[in-house]
Amino acid sequence: MAGLAIRERERSQDPRVDGILERLLSLYPRAIDLDMGRLLTLLGKLGDPHQKLAPVLHVAGTNGKGSTCAFARAIAEAAGLRVQVYTSPHLVDFNERIRLADGLVSHRRLADTLELVERANDGAPITVFEVITAAAFVLFAEDPADLCILEVGLGGRGDATNVVDRPAACAITSISIDHRDFLGDSLTGIAAEKAGIIKPGVPVVTGVQKPEVLAVFTRIAAERGAPFAARGEDWHIAPTADGLDFTDTHGSLALPFPSLVGPHQYDNAGIAVAALRASGLMIPDRAFATGLARAEWAGRMQRLGGPLASLLPTDWELWLDGAHNPGAGAALAQHLTGWADRPLHLVIGMKQGKDAAEFLKPILPFAASVWAVAEPEQHLALSVEDVILASGGAARAGGTVAEALSQLAAEAAAAPARVLVCGSLYLAGALLRQA
């Protein structure tokens, strides 16, 4: 986090929350520091709320964490359970990060809790994410629930959420190269960081992984005596004509296609199902089907209406996805194979520091045209010129998303088409604020 001013992307609709975050930014020079010592000290002053949580499902990974959390929440709620969820980042408003059993935390209660945590911290060095995590634990400890879903912020081993030492189950989603500054550029090194959430005796579930990644997970799980379930070995999921067949050691389930779009979501859905079944929670079979059909997760292959869609011809579709790293690009390409029924136009806006060329490589062959954009409210947006360079010159300068869509509409042929805006969760948030 550069400077001592909170980014537009971090702002809340509550100015009191903004004020707290501004003050906290002066306490520690780094936005991210993978060390749990500061947080454990703070939690001790708060009465160790992280030790008073409902059974925890801890979710790490590079891509698919949020979708897996969304599936798990929807399944548990379909079973009648009260569910809390902690995720990051938010897309539109800061309070999206903390969901209590009765819904998103209110702005007032979030601000009150952040002030409580700030007083307990008493000016000690601390990162903003650590304070938010402490606030989430305080809120969750006060909120009666049956399941608490925690999404890792970054990595796993040194992430603030990893202070929970005995979750009911752990899940690790797809691993890809991302956050090189903190995790390095070795898949096995990143896998070891993610595997830091594996705890002795706690079941851990993973989905499709490259062999070298799976080998790391298998070894660490064995060293820690953690029951380990990998897709294709210990659990299976496969599409049928009208849904998905799921099988693990607990038996088979006939499931509908997930509400979240794309073949990559089969893996995320399967991880959620397998992890919940491994957790020991009592969930009837019907709840797995109902939950997969109901799950919602904004900014992930989401069809948009509203002002932006109105810029396009009426028979065109406008879609938004937050995919932004090489692994997500590959997953997106898999989905695009099913979109051959009409021309596809890509509108790309990315964050600085991401591997834009590797993200774009698998999806460019599907595009009738490519437009490079940088939205004014998009935090650390990669310049239009750099997006064009990453595309190998395939992209055209689009300006903002609205400007790119207007240019597309002006050049539109008679046939229906699709437009997919992707490349950054920050871009997704900026567009959803316009909706």
N, C-alpha and C positions, 0 to 999 in steps of 0.2 A: 504494500500500500504506500504509494509515494506521498511524501509530505505529511501534513497533519490535518488534511481536509478529507472527509469521507467522500468516497466516489459516489457519483450519481447512482450507480448500480447498487450501492449499499444502503441507500436512503430508505427510510420508513415513511409511512403516511402520518406518523406521530412525531412531531418535532422534539418531544421529550426523549424518545429513543435516539434520534439523531444527535442530540446534545450529549447523551451518555457516550455514544460511540466516538464522538469528537474528542471527549476528554480521555477516553481509554487509549486512543491512538498516540497520545503523548507519553504513555507509560513504557512503550517498548518500540524499538526502531524497526522491527521486522514484522511483516504481516503474518508470516508462517515460520514456525520454529518447531520441529518435530521432537519435542521433549516434554514429557508429562509431569515433570517435577513441580513446575510452577502451579499447574492445575491441581495436583494432589494436595499441595499446601493450602490452596484456596478452598478446596472442597472440605478439608479438615476444619477450617474456620466456620464453614456453613453446616457442619454436622454430618458430613459424608452422605449427602443425598444420593450419590451414585450407588450406594450400598442398600438403598431402600426402594429399588425400582421393581416393577412388575417383571415377569420373565422376559428376557431380552433376546431379540433376534438381531445379531450384529452383521452388517452387510458391507463388504469391501469389494474392490474391483476397479477397473478403469472405465468400462462402458457397461451400462445396464443396471447400475446400482439403484438409481431412482425408480426405474420401471419395476425392478424386483421388489423394492419396498412397497410400491403402489399395488402390485399383485398380492403381496403378503397381507397388507392392510385390508384390501377388499375381501380376501378370503376369510380372514379372521372376523371381520365385521359381519360377513354373511353367516358366520357361525354364531352370531350373537355376542361376540366378545367385545370388550371395551379396549380400544387400541390407541396408543400414543405413537407419534412418529417424529423423529428428528432428522431432517435432511438439509442439504445445502448444494448449491446456492439457491437463493430465491429468484423468481423471475420478475415479479411485479412489486410485491410488498414484503418487507422484512419478516413479518409474522408468519409467512408461509413456511418458515423453517421449523416451527414448533407446533405440532398438532396434538392437542389434548384429546381425551376420550370423547368429549362433546363437540369437538371442532377446533379450528385454528385458535391459538391463544389470542385474547383480545389485546389491542394496542395498550390499553391502560394496565392490564395485568403484566404484560411483557415489560413495560417501562418500570413498573413498581419492582419487579423481580430483578431487572438489570441494576436498578439503584441499590437494592439490597446486596447484590453481589459486589457492586462497586465499593460500597462501604466496607464490606468484609475484606476486600482486597487491600484497602487502605493505602493505595498508591504504589503497591509493589509492582515490579515489572511483570507484565502479562500481555498476551496477544488478545485481539478482539475475538478471535474464534474460540479461545479458551474461556473467555467470559461468557460468550453466548452459550457454549456447551454447559458451563456451570449453571447458568440460568435455566437451561432446559432441564437439567437434572433436578434442580430445586422444584420447578413446576411439576415435573413428572412424579417426584416423591410425594407431592401434595395431592395428586390426582389419582383417585382409585381407578385401576385398569387391570386388564388381564394379560396384555402383551405390550411391550415397548420395543419399537423398531428403531434401531440406530444406524444411520448411514455414515460410514467413515468419510471424513472431510478430505483427507489426502493421505495416501499410503496405507498405513495400518499399524505397524509396530509402534511408531511414536505419535500416532494421531490422538487428539484429545479424547475421542470416544473410547479409546482402548483402556481407559482406567477401569472400566467394568471388567472385573476379573472372573466372573462366572456366568456368562450368558447361557440361555437355554439351548441355543444353536447359533452357528456362524454360517455365513454364505459368502462365497467369493465369485463374482461375475467375471466376464471376459477381461483378459489382461492385454493391454496394448502399450505402446510407447506414448507417454504423456508426462507432463511436469518434469522434464529432464533436469531442471535446476535443482530439484529436491530428491528425485528418485533415480537419476541417472538414465542412461540409454541402453541398458542391458535388460532384456526380458527376464532373465533369471534373477537379476538383482531386484527388479521391480516386483517379481513374484515373491521373493523372500520378504520384501517390505510388506506386501499385502498379506502374506501368511502370518505376519506378526499378530493378527487377531486370533489365531488358533490357540485354544487353551486346553490344558490337560483334561482329558475326559469329556470334553464338550464336542458334540457332533458337528462336523463341518461338511458343507455341500458345495460342489463347484460344477460348472457347466462345461461347455466346449472350451478346451484350452490347447495350445500348442504343446507338443510332447515335452519340450524342455521345461515349460511352466508347470505342467502336470507333475513332472518328476520332482520339482521343488516342493509342491504342495504335499505330495505323497510322503516324501521324506520327513518333512517337518511334522506332519500329522502323526506319523509313526513314532518320531522322537518324543512327542508330547502325549502319546497315548490317546489321541483324539480319534473317535470313529470317523472315517472319511468315506464320502460317497461322491463319486465322479460320474458325470453323464457318459453313457456308453458302456460303463462297467457295472455300476451299482444302481443306476436309475436310467430310464430310457423315456424319450418322448418323441413322437413321430406324427406328422399330419396324416389324416385320412380324408375321405371324401367330404365329411361333414364336421370335422373337428380334430382333436388330438388324442392319441392313445398314450397314457402315462403308466409306467410300471416301475415299482421299486420293491424293496423287501417287504413292505406292508401290503402289497397287492397291486391290482390294476385299477385305473380310473378312465372312464370315457369323458373327455372334456370338450367344451366348445372351443372354437378359435378365440384367441384372446381379443379383448376390446382394443388393445394397443396394436397398431398396424405394423406389419413387417415380419418376415420369417425369423429375424433375430429375436423377436419377442417370444418365440416358442421356448428358446433357451432360458430367458429370464423368467418366464412363467413356470417352467419346469424346476428351476432353482428354488423359486418361492414355494412351490408345492412340496418338493423334497425336503426343504429345510423345515417347514412347518410340521411335516409328518415326523421328522427326526427330533423335533423339539420336545415331544411328550405332551403337547397341548391336545385337548380333546376337540377335534374338528371333524364333523360328519362329512361323508363323501360329497353330499350335495353342495356343501359350502364351497368346495374347490371349484366346481363348475360355475356356480353363481358368481363367485368372486372374480374369476378370470373374465367373465362376460361383462362385469360392471366396472372394472378398474379404470381409473382416470389418472393421467399424468400429463400436465400441460407442456407444450413445446416439444413433444416427441411425436413426430409424424402426425401432426394435428392439422386438420383442415380448417382454414380460416374463412370467415365471412366478413361482414362489416366494411368499413371504409376502404381498406386496401383491396379486398376482393372486388369491390365495385369499380375499381379502375380497369379491370379486365373485361373482356367480352362475357356475356352472361352464361355462355356454355363452357367457359374455362374453369378449371379448378385451381385454387391456391392452397398450397401446403407449406407447413413450417416444421423444421426439425433442428434440434440443437446439436446434431452430430458435428464434431470438430477435431477429431484426431484420426490417425491412419486406421486404427481398428474400427472406428465408427464409420469411416468412409467405405471400408470393405463390407460392413454389414448393410450400409445404405445401398451399395451396388447390388447386393443380393436381392433387396426389395425391388429395385428399379427394373430388374428383369421381368417383373410382372406388370410393368406399366408400358408395355409396347403397343397398347391399343391407340395411343394418341401421342403427338409430339410432346417432349419434355423440355422445358426451359429452366435452367438453373440460375438462381440469384444467390451469389456467394458473398458473405461478409464474415471475416475471421478476426480472431484476437492476435495481437502481436505475440511472438514467441512460439506460436503453434507451427507444426510442420505442414504448412498449407499445401505444398506440392504433393506430399505423400497422401494427404487427405483427398485431394482432388483427383489423383491419378485413376482410381478405380471407377469414379462416377462420370468423368468427362465423356467417355464413349457413349453414354446414354443421352447426351444433351443435343438438342437441335440448336440451342444457343446458350451462351454463358455470359452472365452479367456480374461485374465486380462492383460491390457497394461498400459504403462505410456510413453507418447511421450516426447522426450527431450524438445520440445518447448512448452509443455503444462503447462501453468501457475498453480503453486501450485497443481501439479498432485498428486493424492492419490497413494500411492505405490502399486505395483503389489500385494504384500503380503496382503495389507489391502483390496484390491478389492476381492481377493480370500477368505479372512475371511468373508467379507460382503456377499459373495455368498453362505456361509455355506459350503465351500469347493468344490462347483460345478465347479468353474472356474479353468482353467489351466494357468500357467504362459506363457504369450505370448511375453513378452518383449515390442517391439514397434509394431505399427499396421502392418508395412511391414513384420516384423518377424512373427507375428501371421498369416498373410495371407499366407506367404510362407510355414509355417508348415501345415496349412489347405490344401494347394494345394498338398503338398507332401503326405498327407494322404487321398486325395480325392477319393471317389468312382466314379463310372461311371455316376451316375445320376446327373442331374443339381441341384444346390443348391443356396441358398441366404446367404449373409453375411451382417449383420447389425452392423455398428460401432456406438456406442452411449455412453451417460453418461456425456457429458460436451460440452458446447459451445466453451470452450477453446480448447478442443480436435478437434472439428469440424474446428475451425480456423486453427489449426496447419496442418490438413490434406488438407484443401483447398489451403493453401500456397504451398503444394507439387504438386497440380494438374496442 
